[in-house]
């Protein structure tokens, strides 16, 4: 297993949620036009919830966010971050199994930010994501340009196409590769 394929440990959570990162990877800018009021959004691999509050704000009172992560420690950080806020009721925390997302609710959008490279069986995960999406649902994948390497990113996109996903565009962000699929 390559170093970039390992799951970010909870001890590294502070590096995933800080002011410096907000300058480079501004959640509002990344989600602009993708998340709308009333949507159900699955934030897959939410980590410490860097995107979670912004998604909850954008979906509004009639929307829902499923913040899903493999590590209970990451979900605890999100839980503490949103506790007592006006967005808390819009956010459902979900612990994934080691080899399964396990969300049964249909969603309009799955956000997979800097996490697909960590998944051991990408084809299986992409297939499960497809089953979670509503008929017009979209999958938004963003990965760091340095890892995975471009050929691995392209391989993952090829798997998604093989499973019936259709490319809708490739948004441009600093130090990132991104693709929107439906």
ChimeraX attribute file (.defattr): number of C-alpha atoms within 10 A of each C-alpha:
attribute: neighborCount
match mode: 1-to-1
recipient: residues
	/A:1	7
	/A:2	9
	/A:3	9
	/A:4	14
	/A:5	15
	/A:6	13
	/A:7	16
	/A:8	17
	/A:9	11
	/A:10	17
	/A:11	9
	/A:12	12
	/A:13	17
	/A:14	11
	/A:15	12
	/A:16	17
	/A:17	15
	/A:18	11
	/A:19	11
	/A:20	11
	/A:21	13
	/A:22	14
	/A:23	9
	/A:24	11
	/A:25	17
	/A:26	16
	/A:27	17
	/A:28	15
	/A:29	10
	/A:30	16
	/A:31	16
	/A:32	11
	/A:33	9
	/A:34	16
	/A:35	23
	/A:36	19
	/A:37	15
	/A:38	14
	/A:39	21
	/A:40	26
	/A:41	27
	/A:42	30
	/A:43	24
	/A:44	23
	/A:45	28
	/A:46	27
	/A:47	31
	/A:48	26
	/A:49	25
	/A:50	20
	/A:51	22
	/A:52	24
	/A:53	19
	/A:54	17
	/A:55	33
	/A:56	28
	/A:57	19
	/A:58	22
	/A:59	20
	/A:60	18
	/A:61	15
	/A:62	11
	/A:63	19
	/A:64	24
	/A:65	28
	/A:66	23
	/A:67	27
	/A:68	24
	/A:69	23
	/A:70	20
	/A:71	21
	/A:72	16
	/A:73	17
	/A:74	23
	/A:75	23
	/A:76	15
	/A:77	15
	/A:78	22
	/A:79	18
	/A:80	11
	/A:81	15
	/A:82	17
	/A:83	11
	/A:84	10
	/A:85	9
	/A:86	11
	/A:87	20
	/A:88	17
	/A:89	14
	/A:90	20
	/A:91	21
	/A:92	13
	/A:93	17
	/A:94	22
	/A:95	19
	/A:96	17
	/A:97	11
	/A:98	12
	/A:99	12
	/A:100	13
	/A:101	19
	/A:102	15
	/A:103	17
	/A:104	10
	/A:105	12
	/A:106	17
	/A:107	23
	/A:108	21
	/A:109	27
	/A:110	24
	/A:111	24
	/A:112	19
	/A:113	20
	/A:114	20
	/A:115	22
	/A:116	22
	/A:117	23
	/A:118	18
	/A:119	17
	/A:120	15
	/A:121	12
	/A:122	16
	/A:123	16
	/A:124	15
	/A:125	17
	/A:126	21
	/A:127	16
	/A:128	16
	/A:129	22
	/A:130	21
	/A:131	15
	/A:132	21
	/A:133	22
	/A:134	15
	/A:135	12
	/A:136	9
	/A:137	18
	/A:138	24
	/A:139	24
	/A:140	21
	/A:141	22
	/A:142	23
	/A:143	21
	/A:144	19
	/A:145	16
	/A:146	11
	/A:147	17
	/A:148	22
	/A:149	14
	/A:150	14
	/A:151	9
	/A:152	12
	/A:153	22
	/A:154	12
	/A:155	13
	/A:156	18
	/A:157	19
	/A:158	14
	/A:159	17
	/A:160	22
	/A:161	15
	/A:162	12
	/A:163	14
	/A:164	13
	/A:165	19
	/A:166	15
	/A:167	15
	/A:168	13
	/A:169	12
	/A:170	14
	/A:171	14
	/A:172	12
	/A:173	16
	/A:174	9
	/A:175	11
	/A:176	16
	/A:177	20
	/A:178	21
	/A:179	17
	/A:180	20
	/A:181	21
	/A:182	21
